[in-house]
Amino acid sequence: MCRSASSPQSRAFGTLPTGAGVEAWTLTGTGGLTLEAITYGGIVTRLLVPDRKGRLADMVLGFEELEPYRTDRAYFGAIVGRVAGRISGAKFRLDGKLYSLEANDPPNHLHGGPLGFSRCVWHATPVNRPDGAPSLRLTRLSLDGEEGYPGNVEVSIIYTVTNDNAFMIETEAASDWPTPFALAHHSYFNLAGEGSGSIADQELQIEADEFVPTDEWMTLSGRVAPVAAGVNDFRCARRLGDAIPLLSRNHGELYRLRKPGEQGLDSRPSKAARLVHARSGRVLEVATTTPYMQLYTAAALDGSITGKSGIAYQRHAGVCLECQESQGLVILCRIC
């Protein structure tokens, strides 16, 4: 059933110990897709999606209140960066200079550091689009030296819910100095609904012939290798319950996508992945302009975190499909 699109609506979501207030913004599209995001970390706290009968369910893991997000180390629904994923050895060399970062995932640097973009308050402003789709711009200035990175970086993220049930993420950034920059969105998806249990009965397909091998510490090797049939190969759709036990550390890989989208002002995303839940009829299609996508099967969840439904999140309670490297546009959700 189609609904009327409405302008983004805001409400108070909580207050940080610094006294800074955090807002929650709701975007509702005409196709029934509803998104809620907060200004802390740009976190997507809720993504309501209809099934084949029009019944809504929340597809993303998370919390009802601000405080659990402050102590969360799973990065539920957050914008992660300046650099998503791991920087090997927590250091990098740029223009002949060696930069050292905090090894918050020893021996590596993870998701921009302990106070990365996922721990910052963003400024939110509604965006008026010609098609009337509800849209929200999140902005912040990352100062020179933040988490050890060089240069001042002005960052803009736009969340949009389209009339055909797509959740779009557009990223723009400008720096006054050369610096690494590779954001990602870190929602944990479960098409059966948040709190419904394991993603084992959902099927995943990934448009990738190659992946980036890692060692036991998940340090990137700096090379690509062909996917191995029956192990980490998702070129044909596979049931996650069958595939996860065969993956390294039951975790997932960083895949080099077969056909990255076009970058630039006229960006065109290309298909990256497709997740299907047959019982509900929900389908998550991922398209991106970025050349890589990290698959993460929530292997670190252990039942110690209780989510917004009051249910403990066990291993593989959700799946992350993190498109990353350079700036780009990502379509994260289209319901078929």
N, C-alpha and C positions, 0 to 999 in steps of 0.2 A: 504494500500500500504506500503510495507516494504521500509526502507531507509537504508543508510549506517550509521553505528555508527561512531561517531567522538570523538576525545579526548576532555576532558573538556576544554572549552574556557573561558577566563576571560576578564573583562573590568572594568574600574573604575565606581563605583556606587555613590561615594560621599565622603565627608570629615567631620569628627566629629569636634566639637569645640576644642578638644585636639590636633587637627592636624593629628590624625590617619586617614589613608585612608581606605575606605571600598570597597571591590571588589565584583563583581557579577560573578558567575560561571554558565555556561550553560552546561547541560548534555543531549545529544540527543541519544536515542536508535534506533535500527533498526526497531522496531515496530511502531514508530511514536510518542512515548511518549517523551516529552521534559520538562526538569526541570531547573529552574533557582533558585539559592540560593545565598545569600549574606553572607559575613563574619561577619556582625553585627548580633549577636544573632543566627547565623546559619539559618536565616529566609529563608523559601521557598517562593519566591516572585511570582513564576509563575509555573504552571503545565499544560502544553498543552496536551490534550488528544483527540484522534480521536473518532468520533461517529461511528455508524454502516456503514455510507457512507464514512468514512475517513475524515470528516470535523473536524478540530481542534477547541477546545474551552479551555479557561483557567478555571480550576476547583477550584482555591483557591482564597480567598479574600485577598486583600492587596493593596499596593500603588506602584506608579511608581518611587517615589523618596525616598531618605533616611530620610529626616526630619520628615515626618509623622510617620515613624517607631520609631523614637526617643521619640515621645510624645504619641505613641499608648499605651493604657492600655488594649487592647483586646488580646494582644499576638499573633497577626496574624502570622501564619507560623513559630513560633519561637521554639527553644529548651528551655524548661523551667526546672529549677532546681536550686540548688542541689536537692530539693525535689519538684516534681510536685504536684499540688493540695494544700490542706490546712493542716497545722499543727495546731491542735486544741489549742487555748489559746496562740499561738505564743511561745510555750516553749516545750521542751522535756527533758527527763532524760536519760542519757547514762552512764553506768558504775558508777552509784551512784551520778553523777554530773548533776545539773540542768542547762540547757542552755536556755537563753532567746533570742528570735528573734524579729525582728520588726513586729508589727501587721499591715501590709500593707493592710489587708482586715479585719478590726476589727470585732470581737476580735481575729481573726486568722492570721496566716502567710501564704501567698499565693505565689506559684510558685517560691520559692527561695528568695523572698524579692524584694524590689524596684530596686535593682541593681543585680539581679540574672543573670543566664546564658543568658537570653534573651536580656540583655543590654551590653554584652561584645563583643569584637572583637576576633574572632577565627582566627587561622592560617590555611590556606587552601593549600593542596598538592594533585595533581592528583594521583590516585592509578592505577597501572597496574595490571589488572586482567587477568587470563589465558583465559577467554572466550571473552576478548576484550570489555566487557560492560563498558561504561563510568562510572567512579567512582571518588569520591572526599572525601578526609579525612579532617576533621576539628578538630583541637586540641587546648587545652588551659590548663593552670595550674591555678586551683582555690586555692588560698593561705589560710593557716590556719587563721581562724578568719573572712574570707569573709562572709558577711551577718550574722555573729554570729556563723557559723558552725566550728567545730574543724577539724584540720588536713589539710595537703596539699593533693590535689586530682588532679592527671593527668587524663584528660578526652580526649577521642577520639571518634568522631562520623564519620561514613562512610555513605555517600549517594551514591546509585548506581541505575542506570536505566538499567534494564535487557532487553534482546532481546524479551521477551514475555510480555513487558509492565508492569513490576512490578517496583515500587519504593521501594527500600529496605533501611532500616535504621539499622545500626549496632552500638552498643554502647559498649565501653570498658572504664573502670576506675580503677585506683589504688591509694590507700591512704596510708600515713605513720601513720595514727591514725584512730581508730574507728570513723565513722561518718555516719549519715544518707545519703542515696544516692538513688534517684529514679527519673530519667529524664522522660520526655514525649515530644512528638512532637505535636504542637498546631495549625496545619493548620485547617482552616474553609473550608470545601468542599461544593461545589454546582455542581452537575453533569450536570445541565442544562447550566452551565457557570457562571463565576463570573459576578455579576451585573445583573443577569437575574431575580432577585426577590426572592421570598420565596422558601424554600425547601419542601413546603407542599405536593407537588405531588410526592415526592420521597419515596420509601419504604425501611424500615430498619428492619433487623433481627439481633439479638444479641445472642450469645451462652452463656447464663447465666441463672441459676435458682435462683440466690441470688444477693442481692445488700447490700450496706452499708448505713443504714439510717443516716440522718443528722437532726439537729434542724433548727430553723428559721434563724440562722446565718450561716447555712451550715457547722457547726461544726460536724466532724465525731463522730459517736457514739461508735466506737470501737467494734461493733458487726455486724453480717450479719443477714439478714432476707430473707425469700422467696419473690420473686417477686409476685406482686398482679395481677391476671388476669384482663385484661381490663384497667389497670392503668399504671404500669411501666414494664409490661411483653412484651418482644420482642422476645420470643422464636419462634414465628411465625411472618413472615414479616407483618409489619403494615405500613399504609400510615402515614407519619409524621404529615400531617395536621389533621388527626383524633386523633393521639396519644398525641401530644404536649399539648393540652388544659387539659388533664387528669394528666399530670406529675406535681410533686410538683414544684411550682413556674414556671411552664412551662420550666424548666431548663434541667432536666435529672439527672441520678443517676450515682454513682460509682458502677459498676457491678463486681462481682466476677465471672470470666469466668469458664465455666463448665469443660474445659479441657485445663489447661495451657500447653504451649509447654515445651520442654525439655531445661534446661539451661546447660551451660558449653561450652566447646570448640566445641562440635558437636551439637550445638543448632538446634532444629527443631521446627519451629513455628507451632501452631495449629490455626484453624479457630476461629476468635473472632466475626466478624460481616460481614454483606453484605448489601450494599446500592445500590439501583437500581433506575435508571431513565428510564422509559419505552419508552418515546418519542424519546430519543436520542440513546437508546441502551447501554448507558454507565453503567457499573457495577463496584463498588468499593468493593473489597474484602480485609478484614483486617485479618492478621494472626500475632501471636506474641508468644514469649516465656514467657511473663509476665502474672501474674495471675489476673490482674485487668484492666478494661477499663472504663474510664469516658466518658459518653455521655453528650455533651453540645450542646444545640440547639440555641446558639447565642441569648438567651433571653434578654441580656443586651444591644444589639444594638438598637438604637432608632432613626436612621436617622441623627444623628449629625456627622457621619463620612462619608466622600465621598471617594469612592474607586478608583481604577486605571482606571475604565471605565467612571469616571465622574458621577457615579450614587451613591446616598446616600444608605448606608447599613441600611435597616430596620430590625426589629426583625425577627429572623429565616431566615436570608439571607444565612446562611451556617450551617453546622453541624460539630462538632469536635468529633473525636473518638480517645481518648487519652489513648494509652496503657501505663501502668506504673507499677512501683515497681520493683526494682533491675535492673541489667543490662540485656540486651536481644537484640534480633533481631526482627524487625517489618517489615512485608511486608504491605505497606499502599495502594498500588494501583495496581490492575491487571484488565485489560480491557477484558471483555468477549463479 
